Amino acid sequence: MVEIIVAPNAGFCFGVKRAVKLAEESSRLTEEGKKVYTLGPIIHNPQEVERLKSLGVRPVGEEKPSRGDAVIIRSHGIPPDKERALKEEGFEVIDATCPYVKAVHEAVCQLSKEGYFIVIVGEKNHPEVIGTLGYLKECEGKGIVVEKMEDLEEAFKHERIGLVSQTTQSEKFFKEIVGELALWVKELKVINTICNATSVRQEDVYRIAPQVDVMIIIGGKNSGNTRRLHTISKSLNPNSYHVETSDELKPEWFKGVRKVGITAGASTPDWIIEQVKSKIEEICEEHYCSC
Amino acid sequence: MVEIIVAPNAGFCFGVKRAVKLAEESSRLTEEGKKVYTLGPIIHNPQEVERLKSLGVRPVGEEKPSRGDAVIIRSHGIPPDKERALKEEGFEVIDATCPYVKAVHEAVCQLSKEGYFIVIVGEKNHPEVIGTLGYLKECEGKGIVVEKMEDLEEAFKHERIGLVSQTTQSEKFFKEIVGELALWVKELKVINTICNATSVRQEDVYRIAPQVDVMIIIGGKNSGNTRRLHTISKSLNPNSYHVETSDELKPEWFKGVRKVGITAGASTPDWIIEQVKSKIEEICEEHYCSC
C-alpha cells in the first residue's frame, strides 16, 4: 500500500478551512426547514461558493434572511454589536471567526486594560479590522488603524502604545511601523498577530519533500505562492510535480513508489486536494506503485 | 541691556554635565584631607579632565586610592556588586551615574519581573552595558546583549522579550532589531531608553534661533553635530555664527542687538559656553548692543 502524506497546512489556511467546515455542517439546518446564510462570500473561490450553495448555504444579499434562519459569521469576524443585533433580530448565529482573529480581539482588550493606546497595523476598510475596532470600542479602549506611515502621527501623541496587526498584514510594513514607533514612544508593547499561514505552508514542504518518493504540489499554474512551493520542493526532491487538478496526474510518476507527499497553494479547496489523493490511490491500486 | 538665552541642552548632555558638576563639588572633600578619584576619565575631553585635576579630582589609575578616599562613579554607571565592593573597601562612593542610565537599570528589572527575557541593544564591552548587565543579574533576570543582527538567534528561543537600549545606541540599528524581533516572538515590550541628547539640542535651535537677533553656535569646526546645529540655525536666522572660543566673537555682529541666543555642540564644556556668554556681555557693555 502506498503511504500518502497530506501537508497539514496544505491549501486554505486553518481559519478558512474551519469556516468552510462549519458552513458544511450548518447545511444540515436546512433539513429543519431553516435557511442558512453567510455574511458575505465565505471564501474568495467561486467554485467553492457554488458548491456550498448546492448544499443550501448562500451569501446574504442574494436573498434576505428571515427570523429563525441561520447566519454564519465569516473567518474575518464582525464587531460585537453587529453580532448582538443579529441575535436580537432572531437569527441563529454561527460564529466561524478565525481563532487567530479572535486572538486579535483579545489582544486589543488586554492591552487596553493595561493602559495602552492601541495601534492596529492594517487596512482601515478591511472587514477583519472593522471587527477588531468593534471589540476595542466594546472594552472601552482607544486606538487607531495604521495603514501608512503618516497615520502614525496620532500615535506619537501617546506615551504607551500597544500594537497588534491585521492577521494578513505584510511583514515588511509591520516591521517598519514597529521600528518607528519604538523610537518615538516611551513604551511599546507588541503582540504579533500576523498569521504565518504562508510560511508554515512552506515549512511543511521543507519537512515532507525529502522523506517521500514523489511530491505533488496542487494549485493554479499562475499562483505565485504555489509556484514557490514547487520551487522549494524541487530543490529538495527532483520528483516534485505541480498540477492544477487530479486530471494532470501521470501514472508513470508513481511506478515503484512507496510514499507520496501532497501539498497545495492558498487558493486550493480541500475537495480538490481530496480528489488528487483519491486519484493517486486509484493509480496505485492499478499496481503502478510498490506494495 | 542685552538679553542672552543659553540653550538648555547646549554642550555636554545632561548626564555628563551633572557628573562634571558632582566632580567639582566633590573637590571640596580634598579640604578634609581626602583624595578624590573618578573611575576612569569622567568625560572624553582632555582639557576638562586637566581642569578637574587642577581641582584635585583625578582618574583612578594614575594613583591608587586608599581607604577613606572618595571615588566617583562616572555617568556610564557600574554593576551594583562593584559599587558594593567599593563601599566595603572603605571608599566614599559618589554616584554620578546618569539618571537616564539608571532608568535602563530599572527598566531591565521591571521587565524581568514581568517575566520577559531581556534584550539590551548595545555594545557588549561598553561600560554602560556592563553596568546594566550587572543590574539584570542582581534582580535575577535573564537576557543578552545584541550588537549585531546574528546575536538575535538566542532571543528567538524565547516567546516574550523585553527590550531596552544602551542610551547612546544608533536609532537605525535599534529600529531594525525591534522590527525583526516583533515579527518572530510572540510578545515584545520595548522601553525606549535611547537618550535623545542630539535631537533635543537641535530642537533648542529650532526654538531659539527665530526669536533672537544673533545666534552663536559654539563647537569644534570639525565637529559634525556642531556644524549641523549651525546649518539649522542659519536656515532660520541669517545672523548665525559658528565659533570655537570667545576669541572669535566679532563686536560688529552685536551692533544694535537686543537678544542673543547661544548653543554648543556635544564636545563643548560649560566653562567655554560661560566664557562666550561673558565676552558677549562685555562687548555689549562697550555699547555695541542696543539698550
Contacts between the chains, C-beta under 8 A, distances in Angstrom:
chain1	res1	chain2	res2	distance
A	163	B	182	7.8
A	171	B	183	5.6
A	174	B	179	7.7
A	174	B	182	7.1
A	174	B	183	6.6
A	175	B	179	3.2
A	175	B	180	6.7
A	175	B	182	6.8
A	175	B	183	5.9
A	176	B	179	6.7
A	178	B	178	5.7
A	178	B	179	5.1
A	178	B	182	4.3
A	178	B	188	7.8
A	179	B	174	7.7
A	179	B	175	3.2
A	179	B	176	6.7
A	179	B	178	5.1
A	179	B	179	4.1
A	180	B	175	6.7
A	182	B	163	7.8
A	182	B	174	7.0
A	182	B	175	6.8
A	182	B	178	4.3
A	182	B	190	4.5
A	182	B	192	5.7
A	183	B	171	5.6
A	183	B	174	6.6
A	183	B	175	5.9
A	183	B	192	6.4
A	183	B	194	7.3
A	184	B	192	7.8
A	185	B	192	6.9
A	186	B	191	7.3
A	186	B	192	6.5
A	187	B	189	7.2
A	187	B	190	6.9
A	187	B	191	5.3
A	187	B	192	7.4
A	188	B	178	7.8
A	188	B	188	7.9
A	188	B	189	7.3
A	188	B	190	4.3
A	188	B	192	7.3
A	189	B	187	7.2
A	189	B	188	7.3
A	189	B	189	4.5
A	189	B	190	7.5
A	190	B	182	4.5
A	190	B	187	7.0
A	190	B	188	4.3
A	190	B	189	7.5
A	190	B	190	7.3
A	191	B	186	7.3
A	191	B	187	5.4
A	192	B	182	5.8
A	192	B	183	6.3
A	192	B	184	7.8
A	192	B	185	7.0
A	192	B	186	6.5
A	192	B	187	7.4
A	192	B	188	7.3
A	194	B	183	7.3
